[in-house]
Amino acid sequence: MAAAENKAVITKFVEDVVNQGSLERMNDLVAVDFVELDPLPGQQQGREGLKQVIGAFRAAFPDIHWVIEEMVGEGDKVFSRFTWHGTHWEFRSDRRDTCATSWEAACSADVVFFEMFDARAHRDDASDPFGTDDGW
């Protein structure tokens, strides 16, 4: 698959899955045996594990929005640098007035390396943007 097509898959993932919350789009964009090289604590491997993580982020930050700042594709690899922001809502049911509190969160620049296979994201690594890890 050409680098331009791989970059288009990652762009669709960010727009459709992360920003719009269409988790079912992962079936078209992410391999069923997806490998997360730097999983969050308790995260399962595979597409279903990634769905759980994205779902949890969207539950914590319902208005989360990623912006791809840079993207480079070469062969089956895609590098993306993005920023994100969102509002974290916490509903407190332990109070008589059941109030909601919120705070704004933003990430100035995260880096993710994706490895593509058969028009789908096959694995990613967000742990080591400078290449000192031997995971690749």
Number of C-alpha atoms within 10 A of each C-alpha: 12 11 16 13 15 26 23 14 20 24 16 16 23 18 17 17 21 21 19 15 21 15 17 11 13 21 13 14 23 26 20 18 14 20 21 21 16 13 17 11 6 8 15 16 16 17 21 19 20 22 22 14 16 18 18 12 17 20 14 15 20 17 18 20 19 17 15 18 12 11 16 14 19 13 12 19 18 22 19 20 17 17 16 16 16 19 17 18 16 13 11 12 10 8 8 7 8 10 11 10 11 11 10 10 13 13 11 10 14 15 20 17 23 23 21 26 15 12 19 23 27 21 21 22 20 15 18 15 14 7 10 9 10 6 11 10
